[in-house]
Amino acid sequence: MNQPRRNICYRLLAVATLFFASMSAIAGDPMDDVFSLLDSGGGTRSGINKVDGYYVVAMGTSGRSSESKGYEEARMGALRQLTEMINGVAMSGSTQASMTYITVTDGDNSRDFSRESFVDVVNTQFQGQLSAAKVLKKGKYDGDYFVAMVIAQSDLANIAALRTPGATQNQQSGNTIIIATDAANQQIADFANGPTSVESKGLASMKSGEQKAREQAMQDAIRNAVQQAQGVMLQGKSGMFNDALAMALSTKTEGYVSSYEILDEDIERGSYYVIMMAEVDSGKLLNDVNFYLNILGQPVFSVKSDNKAKTDWITDELERLGFAINDGSGKPTHTFYLKQNQRPVEDHKHSKGIETSLSVSLKDNHTGDILLTVNNLPIKTRIYVQPESRAKQVSEHVAFKQMKAKLGPEVIQSLARHAEKGTIYKIVLKNAKRTDVDIFKHVLNNGTNGTVETWNWDKKGKTMTLDYRFSGPLTEAFDQSLNEIYSSFKKQGKGRRPHMKKVDNRSAYFDIVRS
């Protein structure tokens, strides 16, 4: 009797063991898959866990010597694998064969040679587009650059919650639209303010010692937490302002994390890892996203250069970041000035070479302010080769490579600093009395994020001009305050009301009339 019971217990124990083993095998972590993919040289992995739901991780690698080109090639490889795994591909191909005959004659003797060649042509077409793919980790491993990308079920759900009402129509064309970034209609989807709990993992190499590696791993985990909480997709063929937005937010990641709890930390495979649960201020993050989209979407640039052949270089860099370039149909808001100078140099061995100096300035065309000036390091561009024309060419190439690394972040941060100071707008009130001015000042100071700094009174025209400082476009300020201005005049205007005549880029005009 005891023997059958014992056998049943053993069977139940075996089934439970298999069940829990299978559950633990299914449950995974995307960062653990990164380690596995590093050992196998890339590929794809899929899994499921409580935080991400179903997820797919893909890793691309590159053996290029250039860091930027290596990362880009690896990123494209990872995206290609994700697309192939999730959406599938359509493939077609053709094969061509050719035979070449050669006869060699040596006196009375002759020999025949033949060579056969085959050419295979394979066309690959991806079946669909990806949304919500994000970079999980990138770096250098065993001499190759790698980029790991992930698509998670939780991110797709968050994006669906963030989607603006108009996005469902556009989604039929294969695009995921969360934020409209065209200059005429910039808006951000509604989002619940408050902290968001995010579990993230950070990695750092042990080359600099354990203490330094731990600090770097924690910083990496914080950055990853902010990136996960961000969950923002931008409208555009390649994600308009994606690169610019990433640059702008990269220096502020710690400010979005209010607290964190370290869940696990250890050393594994030559790297220090930290797993944490971070509280990310999603409201502040998305407010900053909206702020940056506003300031990035407003400028229209023109370019003036000493070297006309390099005008296209700045244009390409700005367009890569998503900025608009003046096409002649309107007036540019900002102008880039590129100055280049090359001079002969001589080293301690009396070898003659060339040095290239570059300077890029950005001017606000309305105020005349110089927002930034970026210079390269001329001493790093000294090239000692012959002929001189070759030295000039190589030196110029090195100089522009230096400038490319600095220009994007400098432009974005300078625009942000300028916008954070705010712009002085003129609000002109015709036929105004002091009570009218008081109502405008009260509403603008308390109902918007701006302030009325000074005002000027023109007795002849009975016109009051308010100097109003606001960080953002003037139309946004009136979106916040116009209804309240009208409502306040109904209650306190003593039979008077404002009539808006027009609003342009730098000023607004009102007539105060009898109601």
ABEGO torsion letter per residue (X at the ends): XAAAAAAAAAAAAAAAAAAAAAAAAABBBAAAAAAAAAAAGEEBBBBBBAAAEBBBBBBBBBABABAAAAAAAAAAAAAAAAAAAAAEBBBBBBBBBBBBBBBBBBEABBBBBBBBBBBBBBBBBBABBBBGBBBABBEBBGGBBBBBBBBBAAAAAAAAAABBAAAAAAAAAGBBBABBABAABBBBBBBBBEBBBBBBBBBBBAAAEAAAAAAAAAAAAAAAAAAAAAGBBBBEAAGBGAAAAAAAAAAAAAAABABBBBABBBBBGGBBBBBBBBBBBAAAAAAAAAAAAAAAAABBBBBBBABAAAAAAAAAAAAAAGBBBBAGABBBABBBBBBBBBBBBBBAAGBBBBBBBBBBBBBBAAAGBBABBBBBBAAAABBBBOBAAAAAAAAAAAAAAAAAAAAAAAAAAAAAAAAAAEBBBBBBBBGBBAAAAAAAAAAAAAABABBBABBBBBAAAGBBBBBBBBBEBAAAAAAAAAAAAAAAAAAAAGGBBBBBABBBAABBBBBBBBX
